[in-house]
Amino acid sequence: TMTIHSEEHIVDVHVRSGVYSSDTIFDYTHGYIATRLFSRNACFIMKIKKELIPELRELGHLAFERQTMKDMYSPNNVWALFQTGNSRLGHLKDWILYGKQIENLCTGLPLYE
C-alpha cells in the first residue's frame, strides 16, 4: 500500500509479502528515502537523486497507473540495490538530517547508507 501525505511531502510504502515485507518512507522535505527490511532487521537510507527518483506529484500518478494497468511500461520504475557494508546506530545529528519520519522508522536498528 502507498500513502501520500502531500502537505508533509512524505510517502509511506508498505509491502506485506512474508519474509520480503518492508516499510519505506520517501521524505521529500529532507531529501532521503529509508527502507526497513523486516527479514534483515535493518534500515537502509539513501539520498533522493532528483534525476532518478520521481517527484512527489509524479509518484502518485505512477502508482495509480500501476494499479489500474497491470502491465504498464514506464521508464520511471524505481529500483535500488543495497550493498551491505558498515552499519551504525543513529544519533541525534542523523535524525536532524533524516527527519522525524525516518527516525520513527529506523530508531534502534542498524543504519546502512
C-alpha positions, 0 to 999 in steps of 0.5 A, a space after each residue: 500500500 502507498 500513502 501520500 501525505 502531500 502537505 508533509 511531502 512524505 510517502 509511506 510504502 508498505 509491502 506485506 509479502 512474508 519474509 520480503 515485507 518492508 516499510 519505506 518512507 520517501 521524505 521529500 522535505 529532507 531529501 532521503 528515502 529509508 527502507 526497513 527490511 523486516 527479514 534483515 532487521 535493518 534500515 537502509 537510507 539513501 539520498 533522493 537523486 532528483 534525476 532518478 527518483 520521481 517527484 512527489 506529484 509524479 509518484 502518485 500518478 505512477 502508482 495509480 497507473 500501476 494499479 489500474 494497468 497491470 502491465 504498464 511500461 514506464 521508464 520511471 520504475 524505481 529500483 535500488 540495490 543495497 550493498 551491505 557494508 558498515 552499519 551504525 546506530 543513529 544519533 541525534 545529528 542523523 535524525 536532524 538530517 533524516 527527519 522525524 519520519 525516518 527516525 520513527 522508522 529506523 530508531 534502534 536498528 542498524 543504519 546502512 547508507 
